[in-house]
Amino acid sequence: MVDMVIVPATRGQLGVLPGHVATIAELKPGIMSVHDGNGVTKYFVSSGFAFVHANSFADLIAVEAVPLDRIDACLVWKGLPEFTQKLKSASTDLEKAEVQIGVDVHSALNSP
Amino acid sequence: MSAPMPFWRAAGMTYITYSNICANLVRNCLKEPHKAEALNREKVHFAISTWKDGKAEKPVIRSDLAED
């Protein structure tokens, strides 16, 4: 049992402590932090869901969840202006959505 | 009580497509060797055949692995 987990839900940061009410939250690309007496471990989650059960168990489902030290900052810096540029040339709704996702994910990766 | 529709759904994209695009973007921003491992993990190789009149037609192979 840890002290607290903070997950990046679509409606904002969700702090989960033992005894939290049962919840399902959709996650947006962002940082999840696990707080234990000794310290904090952070992971970047690509998207997914957080299921908090009534018995103080929480499941985090994500396609990709990586410890922050595995992220290459240079690739993130290069990607963000690239996508922001592509946003201007995207034509169909679907293309615009794809590029927007690129912008969102790279902005989130850039935050820590 | 309902939230506005997310932009990707409004553009006709499903959640799975959205989630996979996010995951791919994250994978491409990893340091080596994790990046190569992650991209390798996602490679697929499968055969798919359409059925017509109760019979399977010639299967098409879809693969991310190098052709031999």
Backbone of each chain as ProteinMPNN parsed JSONL, in Angstrom:
{"seq_chain_A": "MVDMVIVPATRGQLGVLPGHVATIAELKPGIMSVHDGNGVTKYFVSSGFAFVHANSFADLIAVEAVPLDRIDACLVWKGLPEFTQKLKSASTDLEKAEVQIGVDVHSALNSP", "coords_chain_A": {"N_chain_A": [[0.873, -1.204, 0.0], [0.608, 2.147, -0.925], [1.226, 5.685, -0.207], [-0.046, 7.688, -1.75], [-1.433, 8.169, -5.045], [-1.102, 10.017, -7.955], [-2.969, 10.694, -10.731], [-3.155, 11.495, -14.252], [-6.027, 12.574, -15.162], [-8.632, 13.055, -17.659], [-10.271, 15.039, -16.811], [-8.674, 16.471, -15.131], [-6.015, 16.56, -12.587], [-5.998, 13.682, -10.629], [-6.036, 12.749, -7.356], [-5.342, 9.911, -5.542], [-5.997, 8.297, -2.587], [-5.588, 5.802, 0.052], [-8.703, 4.284, 0.68], [-10.141, 5.746, -1.025], [-13.074, 6.625, -2.886], [-14.755, 4.294, -5.029], [-13.807, 4.56, -8.364], [-13.825, 5.305, -11.879], [-11.625, 6.534, -14.175], [-10.913, 8.29, -17.146], [-7.805, 8.585, -18.718], [-5.516, 11.187, -19.691], [-2.731, 11.921, -21.885], [0.076, 12.039, -19.823], [1.732, 12.692, -16.648], [2.07, 10.233, -14.146], [2.21, 9.937, -10.706], [3.647, 8.11, -8.06], [3.366, 8.124, -4.693], [5.273, 7.357, -1.969], [6.177, 6.644, 1.406], [8.989, 7.031, 1.329], [9.57, 8.43, -1.04], [8.956, 9.73, -4.376], [7.797, 8.144, -7.296], [7.837, 8.576, -10.706], [5.922, 8.201, -13.703], [5.417, 8.282, -17.251], [2.373, 8.315, -18.843], [0.752, 7.088, -21.699], [-1.941, 7.215, -22.38], [-5.167, 6.069, -21.342], [-6.773, 4.247, -18.677], [-7.876, 4.682, -15.251], [-8.679, 2.621, -12.69], [-10.252, 2.719, -9.684], [-10.705, 0.738, -6.983], [-13.163, -0.343, -4.497], [-11.835, -1.471, -2.343], [-9.456, -0.158, -1.83], [-7.613, -0.793, -3.813], [-5.979, 0.01, -6.809], [-6.103, 0.084, -10.324], [-4.073, 0.718, -13.07], [-4.439, 1.304, -16.385], [-2.686, 1.315, -19.331], [-1.454, 1.879, -22.617], [1.19, 2.534, -23.104], [3.477, 3.048, -20.566], [5.959, 4.742, -19.163], [8.99, 4.997, -17.201], [10.131, 8.225, -16.224], [12.848, 8.712, -16.752], [13.384, 7.422, -19.107], [12.684, 8.933, -21.201], [13.554, 10.783, -24.03], [14.638, 13.917, -24.109], [15.468, 15.576, -26.251], [14.228, 14.512, -28.567], [11.639, 15.082, -27.952], [11.614, 17.893, -27.887], [12.136, 18.389, -30.571], [9.926, 17.321, -31.812], [7.651, 18.83, -30.998], [7.557, 21.552, -32.251], [7.423, 20.612, -34.844], [4.934, 19.309, -35.081], [3.241, 21.426, -34.44], [3.656, 22.986, -36.62], [2.67, 21.309, -38.651], [0.008, 21.436, -38.117], [-0.943, 23.624, -39.399], [-0.945, 22.896, -42.057], [-2.63, 20.747, -42.223], [-5.486, 19.167, -43.641], [-8.037, 17.511, -43.819], [-10.557, 16.706, -41.292], [-9.79, 14.488, -39.872], [-7.013, 14.372, -40.267], [-6.303, 16.731, -39.01], [-7.039, 16.111, -36.42], [-5.251, 14.045, -35.857], [-2.785, 15.393, -35.919], [-3.218, 17.228, -33.904], [-3.298, 15.525, -31.726], [-0.641, 14.804, -31.703], [0.521, 17.252, -30.984], [-0.59, 17.597, -28.415], [0.415, 15.326, -27.008], [3.203, 15.712, -27.191], [3.438, 18.164, -25.874], [2.667, 17.419, -23.326], [4.707, 15.589, -22.756], [6.788, 17.313, -22.627], [6.471, 18.677, -20.297], [7.557, 17.763, -17.602]], "CA_chain_A": [[0.0, 0.0, 0.0], [1.399, 3.379, -0.977], [0.532, 6.815, 0.419], [-0.948, 8.368, -2.688], [-1.086, 8.104, -6.462], [-1.748, 11.108, -8.688], [-3.073, 10.282, -12.13], [-3.583, 12.583, -15.134], [-7.327, 12.268, -15.762], [-9.03, 14.047, -18.66], [-10.881, 16.204, -16.157], [-7.719, 17.108, -14.224], [-5.209, 15.653, -11.777], [-6.8, 12.955, -9.66], [-5.208, 12.216, -6.273], [-6.013, 8.752, -4.97], [-5.418, 7.831, -1.319], [-6.312, 4.621, 0.511], [-10.037, 4.642, 1.129], [-10.797, 6.565, -2.053], [-14.316, 6.048, -3.395], [-14.531, 3.557, -6.272], [-13.893, 5.506, -9.486], [-13.172, 4.981, -13.154], [-11.269, 7.8, -14.804], [-10.185, 8.195, -18.414], [-6.569, 9.358, -18.564], [-4.955, 11.879, -20.853], [-1.281, 11.737, -21.846], [0.612, 12.856, -18.742], [2.566, 12.041, -15.643], [1.443, 9.604, -13.012], [3.231, 9.844, -9.657], [3.34, 7.213, -6.951], [3.991, 8.681, -3.494], [5.487, 6.375, -0.929], [6.873, 7.329, 2.492], [10.366, 7.409, 1.008], [9.756, 9.323, -2.183], [7.984, 9.724, -5.461], [8.243, 7.55, -8.56], [6.969, 9.116, -11.745], [5.853, 7.505, -14.984], [4.6, 8.979, -18.232], [1.351, 7.399, -19.33], [0.374, 7.61, -23.019], [-3.395, 7.436, -22.3], [-5.649, 4.833, -20.719], [-7.792, 4.392, -17.653], [-7.524, 4.371, -13.87], [-9.817, 2.031, -11.985], [-10.02, 2.68, -8.25], [-11.704, -0.184, -6.432], [-13.617, 0.02, -3.16], [-10.96, -2.011, -1.292], [-8.175, 0.562, -1.878], [-6.734, -1.236, -4.895], [-6.197, 0.816, -8.009], [-5.467, -0.457, -11.524], [-3.797, 1.722, -14.092], [-4.31, 0.628, -17.669], [-2.143, 2.223, -20.336], [-0.739, 1.155, -23.669], [2.601, 2.768, -22.801], [3.734, 3.769, -19.324], [7.418, 4.646, -19.04], [9.615, 5.836, -16.179], [10.523, 9.466, -16.878], [14.232, 8.758, -17.235], [13.536, 6.782, -20.414], [12.241, 9.846, -22.244], [14.64, 11.547, -24.62], [14.148, 15.295, -24.203], [15.735, 16.152, -27.575], [13.21, 14.088, -29.517], [10.401, 15.776, -27.603], [11.754, 19.287, -28.359], [12.059, 18.445, -32.035], [8.584, 16.951, -32.234], [6.604, 19.817, -30.726], [7.37, 22.533, -33.335], [7.063, 19.884, -36.064], [3.489, 19.115, -35.098], [2.583, 22.733, -34.448], [3.748, 23.414, -38.008], [1.778, 20.463, -39.454], [-1.376, 21.821, -37.812], [-1.376, 24.62, -40.374], [-1.132, 22.314, -43.385], [-3.574, 19.621, -42.201], [-6.729, 19.55, -44.315], [-9.254, 16.856, -43.345], [-10.757, 16.688, -39.832], [-9.028, 13.376, -39.305], [-5.604, 14.784, -40.246], [-6.146, 17.763, -37.975], [-7.12, 15.421, -35.13], [-3.992, 13.323, -35.641], [-1.734, 16.354, -35.608], [-3.536, 17.786, -32.588], [-2.866, 14.528, -30.743], [0.813, 14.948, -31.648], [0.822, 18.46, -30.205], [-0.947, 17.336, -27.012], [1.321, 14.365, -26.384], [4.52, 16.316, -27.042], [3.38, 19.181, -24.815], [2.635, 16.708, -22.04], [6.038, 15.009, -22.554], [7.696, 18.406, -22.381], [6.222, 19.329, -19.006], [8.474, 17.6, -16.45]], "C_chain_A": [[0.898, 1.237, 0.0], [0.587, 4.511, -0.358], [-0.489, 7.442, -0.518], [-0.474, 8.168, -4.117], [-1.805, 9.264, -7.127], [-1.775, 10.71, -10.151], [-3.6, 11.424, -12.988], [-4.917, 12.255, -15.81], [-7.721, 13.38, -16.744], [-9.657, 15.259, -17.987], [-9.951, 16.845, -15.134], [-6.924, 16.083, -13.431], [-6.082, 15.005, -10.724], [-5.87, 12.362, -8.615], [-5.966, 11.089, -5.617], [-5.291, 8.334, -3.711], [-6.159, 6.575, -0.901], [-7.672, 5.046, 1.038], [-10.781, 5.488, 0.121], [-12.054, 5.853, -2.542], [-14.012, 5.348, -4.725], [-14.777, 4.497, -7.451], [-13.315, 4.887, -10.736], [-12.859, 6.324, -13.786], [-10.534, 7.539, -16.102], [-8.962, 9.084, -18.285], [-6.202, 10.075, -19.842], [-3.449, 11.689, -20.779], [-0.691, 12.629, -20.76], [1.358, 12.021, -17.732], [1.746, 11.49, -14.495], [2.508, 9.51, -11.93], [2.746, 8.992, -8.495], [4.103, 7.722, -5.729], [4.036, 7.656, -2.393], [6.224, 7.118, 0.16], [8.243, 7.858, 2.104], [10.5, 8.388, -0.142], [8.673, 9.158, -3.22], [8.577, 9.044, -6.681], [7.291, 8.033, -9.629], [7.053, 8.312, -13.031], [5.081, 8.383, -15.948], [3.662, 7.957, -18.824], [0.823, 7.943, -20.657], [-1.115, 7.947, -23.09], [-3.892, 6.161, -21.649], [-6.701, 5.126, -19.678], [-7.236, 4.097, -16.272], [-8.789, 3.819, -13.231], [-9.47, 2.018, -10.505], [-11.131, 1.81, -7.68], [-12.029, 0.173, -5.0], [-12.67, -0.454, -2.065], [-9.564, -1.386, -1.308], [-7.165, -0.025, -2.847], [-7.017, -0.334, -6.089], [-5.459, 0.154, -9.159], [-5.261, 0.669, -12.504], [-3.634, 0.965, -15.388], [-3.805, 1.635, -18.676], [-1.449, 1.395, -21.392], [0.761, 1.305, -23.429], [2.693, 3.55, -21.5], [5.225, 3.627, -19.093], [7.935, 5.493, -17.897], [10.186, 7.066, -16.884], [11.939, 9.469, -17.429], [14.42, 8.059, -18.578], [13.149, 7.717, -21.551], [13.411, 10.684, -22.718], [14.154, 12.969, -24.893], [14.348, 15.908, -25.584], [14.648, 15.795, -28.574], [11.894, 14.809, -29.248], [10.452, 17.218, -28.123], [11.602, 19.388, -29.855], [10.63, 18.224, -32.492], [7.565, 18.064, -32.092], [6.462, 20.869, -31.828], [6.967, 21.873, -34.65], [5.56, 19.735, -36.172], [2.739, 20.435, -35.143], [2.579, 23.271, -35.875], [2.744, 22.645, -38.863], [0.321, 20.852, -39.266], [-1.892, 22.802, -38.855], [-1.688, 23.973, -41.719], [-2.124, 21.153, -43.404], [-4.903, 20.035, -42.802], [-7.964, 18.865, -43.745], [-9.325, 16.899, -41.818], [-9.873, 15.642, -39.18], [-7.544, 13.726, -39.199], [-5.37, 15.774, -39.119], [-6.156, 17.112, -36.6], [-5.8, 14.723, -34.834], [-2.882, 14.268, -35.234], [-1.964, 16.964, -34.229], [-3.097, 16.825, -31.49], [-1.354, 14.633, -30.577], [1.212, 16.123, -30.791], [0.569, 18.198, -28.725], [0.065, 16.433, -26.333], [2.695, 14.988, -26.177], [4.535, 17.404, -25.988], [3.428, 18.515, -23.455], [4.017, 16.118, -21.724], [7.027, 16.089, -22.149], [7.597, 18.961, -20.967], [7.198, 19.044, -17.876], [9.82, 18.225, -16.767]], "O_chain_A": [[1.817, 1.358, 0.809], [-0.584, 4.336, -0.024], [-1.634, 7.695, -0.142], [0.72, 8.016, -4.376], [-2.994, 9.473, -6.889], [-0.736, 10.422, -10.745], [-4.398, 12.235, -12.519], [-4.93, 11.715, -16.916], [-7.211, 14.498, -16.67], [-9.593, 16.371, -18.511], [-10.392, 17.681, -14.346], [-7.131, 14.878, -13.581], [-6.819, 15.685, -10.009], [-5.002, 11.555, -8.948], [-7.102, 11.271, -5.18], [-4.095, 8.044, -3.751], [-7.237, 6.292, -1.423], [-7.787, 6.041, 1.753], [-11.914, 5.904, 0.365], [-12.094, 4.625, -2.604], [-13.115, 5.764, -5.458], [-15.819, 5.148, -7.53], [-12.422, 4.043, -10.666], [-13.746, 7.166, -13.917], [-9.649, 6.686, -16.169], [-9.061, 10.211, -17.798], [-6.534, 9.627, -20.94], [-2.928, 11.332, -19.723], [-0.921, 13.839, -20.761], [1.589, 10.826, -17.919], [0.867, 12.154, -13.947], [3.614, 9.045, -12.207], [1.619, 9.123, -8.017], [5.334, 7.75, -5.725], [3.011, 7.15, -1.936], [6.849, 8.14, -0.123], [8.628, 8.964, 2.481], [11.487, 9.122, -0.197], [7.632, 8.544, -2.986], [9.713, 9.321, -7.065], [6.074, 7.918, -9.482], [8.114, 7.809, -13.4], [4.199, 9.139, -15.54], [4.077, 6.88, -19.252], [0.481, 9.122, -20.747], [-1.501, 8.878, -23.797], [-3.1, 5.247, -21.422], [-7.43, 6.114, -19.769], [-6.258, 3.363, -16.125], [-9.835, 4.468, -13.231], [-8.498, 1.378, -10.105], [-12.318, 2.085, -7.856], [-11.278, 0.899, -4.349], [-12.689, 0.094, -0.963], [-8.6, -2.004, -0.856], [-5.968, 0.227, -2.71], [-8.164, 0.037, -6.342], [-4.322, -0.288, -8.998], [-6.158, 1.477, -12.742], [-2.787, 0.078, -15.489], [-4.412, 2.689, -18.865], [-0.913, 0.326, -21.098], [1.514, 0.337, -23.535], [2.059, 4.594, -21.352], [5.714, 2.523, -18.853], [7.408, 6.573, -17.631], [10.669, 6.967, -18.012], [12.223, 10.126, -18.431], [15.517, 8.099, -19.136], [13.264, 7.357, -22.723], [14.168, 11.227, -21.913], [13.354, 13.195, -25.801], [13.503, 16.674, -26.049], [14.191, 16.646, -29.338], [11.133, 15.111, -30.167], [9.491, 17.713, -28.713], [11.017, 20.343, -30.365], [10.169, 18.858, -33.442], [6.707, 18.234, -32.957], [5.35, 21.077, -32.312], [6.268, 22.471, -35.468], [4.975, 20.0, -37.223], [1.713, 20.546, -35.813], [1.627, 23.929, -36.296], [2.049, 23.23, -39.695], [-0.507, 20.628, -40.15], [-3.082, 22.833, -39.169], [-2.576, 24.426, -42.441], [-2.435, 20.625, -44.471], [-5.403, 21.123, -42.517], [-8.858, 19.542, -43.236], [-8.318, 17.096, -41.138], [-9.294, 15.851, -38.114], [-6.893, 13.43, -38.197], [-4.393, 15.683, -38.377], [-5.391, 17.498, -35.717], [-5.287, 14.791, -33.717], [-2.121, 13.98, -34.31], [-1.015, 17.188, -33.477], [-2.588, 17.248, -30.451], [-0.838, 14.562, -29.461], [2.124, 16.025, -29.97], [1.399, 18.529, -27.878], [0.525, 16.72, -25.228], [3.297, 14.821, -25.116], [5.528, 17.564, -25.278], [4.126, 18.969, -22.548], [4.453, 16.138, -20.573], [7.984, 15.825, -21.421], [8.513, 19.63, -20.489], [7.647, 19.988, -17.226], [10.726, 18.195, -15.933]]}, "seq_chain_B": "MSAPMPFWRAAGMTYITYSNICANLVRNCLKEPHKAEALNREKVHFAISTWKDGKAEKPVIRSDLAED", "coords_chain_B": {"N_chain_B": [[-24.344, 17.225, -16.792], [-22.973, 15.789, -18.68], [-19.874, 15.655, -20.505], [-18.169, 17.751, -22.949], [-17.774, 16.499, -26.339], [-14.773, 14.72, -27.073], [-12.109, 16.072, -29.15], [-11.023, 14.246, -30.992], [-12.932, 12.299, -31.278], [-14.987, 13.748, -32.34], [-13.913, 14.203, -34.816], [-14.246, 11.799, -35.984], [-12.707, 9.676, -35.121], [-11.914, 6.609, -33.4], [-11.691, 5.529, -29.914], [-9.678, 3.6, -29.589], [-8.003, 3.994, -31.811], [-7.109, 6.584, -31.234], [-5.778, 6.14, -28.765], [-3.754, 4.39, -29.598], [-2.302, 6.021, -31.348], [-1.326, 7.949, -29.546], [0.286, 6.284, -27.971], [2.212, 5.443, -29.815], [3.484, 7.873, -30.405], [4.663, 8.397, -27.95], [6.394, 6.206, -27.775], [8.16, 6.814, -29.835], [9.613, 8.831, -28.699], [11.417, 7.844, -26.938], [14.485, 6.953, -25.166], [17.305, 5.179, -26.531], [18.195, 1.858, -25.333], [15.531, 1.453, -25.106], [13.688, 2.507, -26.894], [14.025, 1.069, -29.315], [13.35, -1.46, -28.375], [10.675, -1.094, -27.633], [9.452, -0.376, -30.096], [9.943, -2.669, -31.491], [8.498, -4.542, -30.075], [5.924, -3.986, -30.82], [5.635, -4.916, -33.371], [3.853, -6.624, -35.92], [2.673, -9.675, -37.412], [0.66, -11.203, -39.564], [-1.89, -13.23, -41.162], [-4.596, -12.624, -43.294], [-7.803, -13.443, -44.417], [-10.517, -13.006, -46.629], [-13.9, -14.113, -46.624], [-15.998, -15.687, -48.962], [-19.07, -16.702, -50.25], [-19.064, -18.909, -48.507], [-16.503, -19.886, -48.737], [-13.015, -19.634, -48.156], [-11.007, -17.016, -49.363], [-7.875, -16.326, -51.082], [-5.342, -15.953, -48.647], [-4.08, -12.851, -47.328], [-0.964, -11.66, -46.45], [0.065, -9.702, -43.749], [2.692, -7.818, -42.634], [5.223, -6.627, -40.353], [7.687, -7.466, -40.191], [10.97, -8.064, -41.552], [11.09, -8.892, -44.992], [11.869, -12.107, -46.224]], "CA_chain_B": [[-23.436, 16.182, -16.301], [-22.119, 15.225, -19.741], [-18.731, 16.477, -20.919], [-18.154, 17.946, -24.407], [-17.152, 15.387, -27.058], [-13.356, 14.99, -27.34], [-11.903, 16.501, -30.536], [-10.74, 13.132, -31.885], [-14.186, 11.599, -31.564], [-15.733, 14.635, -33.231], [-13.322, 14.061, -36.145], [-14.543, 10.474, -36.507], [-11.724, 8.685, -34.688], [-12.351, 5.834, -32.242], [-10.765, 5.623, -28.781], [-8.523, 2.729, -29.814], [-7.082, 4.675, -32.742], [-6.524, 7.688, -30.47], [-4.844, 5.607, -27.783], [-2.587, 3.849, -30.299], [-1.493, 7.135, -31.855], [-0.612, 8.495, -28.381], [1.329, 5.343, -27.561], [3.273, 5.494, -30.823], [4.218, 9.122, -30.234], [5.51, 8.242, -26.762], [7.463, 5.262, -28.12], [9.156, 7.462, -30.677], [10.386, 9.806, -27.927], [12.187, 7.184, -25.896], [15.929, 6.81, -25.39], [17.717, 3.807, -26.842], [17.622, 0.843, -26.19], [14.1, 1.283, -24.842], [12.916, 2.854, -28.086], [14.065, -0.062, -30.238], [12.594, -2.558, -27.751], [9.251, -0.777, -27.696], [8.974, -0.445, -31.482], [10.016, -4.071, -31.876], [7.41, -5.231, -29.376], [4.66, -3.719, -31.485], [5.585, -5.415, -34.752], [2.885, -7.704, -36.081], [2.784, -10.504, -38.609], [-0.524, -12.053, -39.594], [-2.511, -13.503, -42.457], [-6.016, -12.319, -43.215], [-8.492, -13.825, -45.653], [-11.949, -12.703, -46.657], [-14.697, -15.285, -46.968], [-17.047, -15.393, -49.931], [-19.841, -17.906, -50.584], [-18.691, -20.038, -47.665], [-15.129, -20.367, -48.969], [-11.99, -18.626, -47.867], [-10.213, -16.622, -50.526], [-6.439, -16.397, -50.79], [-4.983, -15.074, -47.534], [-3.105, -11.783, -47.551], [-0.113, -11.587, -45.252], [0.474, -8.345, -43.376], [3.834, -8.036, -41.755], [6.189, -5.556, -40.095], [9.015, -8.085, -40.128], [11.665, -7.962, -42.841], [10.754, -9.973, -45.926], [13.044, -12.941, -46.515]], "C_chain_B": [[-22.536, 15.672, -17.416], [-21.032, 16.217, -20.15], [-18.804, 16.684, -22.429], [-17.398, 16.805, -25.077], [-15.678, 15.695, -27.311], [-13.119, 15.237, -28.834], [-11.679, 15.324, -31.491], [-12.017, 12.369, -32.225], [-15.029, 12.43, -32.521], [-15.209, 14.518, -34.666], [-13.537, 12.663, -36.72], [-13.571, 9.384, -36.088], [-12.266, 7.901, -33.494], [-11.31, 5.962, -31.13], [-9.504, 4.799, -29.026], [-7.501, 3.385, -30.731], [-6.354, 5.792, -32.001], [-5.435, 7.177, -29.532], [-3.583, 5.066, -28.444], [-1.695, 4.934, -30.87], [-0.685, 7.733, -30.708], [0.554, 7.59, -28.01], [2.502, 5.37, -28.533], [4.137, 6.726, -30.68], [5.163, 9.01, -29.043], [6.68, 7.319, -27.086], [8.554, 5.923, -28.928], [9.998, 8.487, -29.938], [11.212, 9.159, -26.84], [13.663, 7.16, -26.229], [16.189, 5.369, -25.833], [18.219, 3.16, -25.564], [16.118, 0.682, -26.029], [13.249, 1.546, -26.067], [12.864, 1.675, -29.055], [13.25, -1.227, -29.697], [11.113, -2.317, -27.913], [8.724, -0.912, -29.122], [8.968, -1.897, -31.963], [8.849, -4.864, -31.3], [6.103, -5.101, -30.139], [4.58, -4.256, -32.909], [4.606, -6.577, -34.825], [3.141, -8.442, -37.385], [1.556, -11.396, -38.612], [-1.054, -12.199, -41.003], [-3.995, -13.25, -42.303], [-6.667, -12.749, -44.521], [-9.968, -13.494, -45.537], [-12.682, -13.971, -47.096], [-15.799, -14.877, -47.926], [-17.732, -16.7, -50.286], [-19.389, -19.114, -49.787], [-17.278, -20.549, -47.878], [-14.152, -19.232, -48.683], [-11.235, -18.296, -49.139], [-8.751, -16.615, -50.129], [-6.063, -15.443, -49.656], [-3.934, -14.04, -47.929], [-2.269, -11.698, -46.286], [0.275, -10.146, -44.985], [1.592, -8.478, -42.36], [4.695, -6.8, -41.582], [7.594, -6.125, -40.073], [9.65, -8.023, -41.506], [11.307, -9.138, -43.718], [12.004, -10.789, -46.213], [13.024, -13.41, -47.954]], "O_chain_B": [[-21.445, 15.173, -17.142], [-21.232, 17.432, -20.146], [-19.43, 15.887, -23.127], [-16.499, 16.211, -24.481], [-15.349, 16.809, -27.719], [-13.827, 14.691, -29.681], [-12.085, 15.377, -32.652], [-12.163, 11.854, -33.334], [-15.7, 11.892, -33.401], [-15.962, 14.709, -35.621], [-13.068, 12.368, -37.818], [-13.604, 8.283, -36.636], [-12.993, 8.453, -32.668], [-10.197, 6.435, -31.358], [-8.397, 5.238, -28.713], [-6.298, 3.343, -30.475], [-5.137, 5.935, -32.119], [-4.322, 7.702, -29.503], [-2.478, 5.25, -27.933], [-0.472, 4.794, -30.88], [0.507, 7.999, -30.865], [1.666, 8.058, -27.766], [3.658, 5.324, -28.114], [5.36, 6.661, -30.81], [6.307, 9.46, -29.1], [7.821, 7.604, -26.721], [9.736, 5.637, -28.739], [10.993, 8.97, -30.478], [11.665, 9.836, -25.917], [14.064, 7.317, -27.383], [15.403, 4.465, -25.55], [18.67, 3.916, -24.704], [15.497, -0.122, -26.724], [12.219, 0.903, -26.27], [11.797, 1.321, -29.556], [12.548, -1.905, -30.447], [10.369, -3.224, -28.287], [7.663, -1.499, -29.335], [8.102, -2.302, -32.739], [8.289, -5.741, -31.957], [5.269, -6.005, -30.107], [3.567, -4.071, -33.584], [4.535, -7.405, -33.918], [3.738, -7.912, -38.322], [1.422, -12.262, -37.748], [-0.731, -11.425, -41.904], [-4.589, -13.622, -41.291], [-6.155, -12.461, -45.603], [-10.585, -13.678, -44.487], [-12.145, -14.789, -47.844], [-16.455, -13.853, -47.734], [-17.07, -17.692, -50.589], [-19.331, -20.223, -50.318], [-16.886, -21.544, -47.268], [-14.424, -18.057, -48.931], [-10.867, -19.188, -49.902], [-8.417, -16.868, -48.972], [-6.418, -14.264, -49.691], [-3.039, -14.299, -48.734], [-2.806, -11.667, -45.179], [0.754, -9.447, -45.878], [1.452, -9.168, -41.351], [4.884, -6.021, -42.516], [8.573, -5.389, -39.955], [8.948, -7.94, -42.514], [11.229, -10.269, -43.238], [13.08, -10.229, -46.422], [13.931, -14.123, -48.383]]}, "name": "protein", "num_of_chains": 2, "seq": "MVDMVIVPATRGQLGVLPGHVATIAELKPGIMSVHDGNGVTKYFVSSGFAFVHANSFADLIAVEAVPLDRIDACLVWKGLPEFTQKLKSASTDLEKAEVQIGVDVHSALNSPMSAPMPFWRAAGMTYITYSNICANLVRNCLKEPHKAEALNREKVHFAISTWKDGKAEKPVIRSDLAED"}
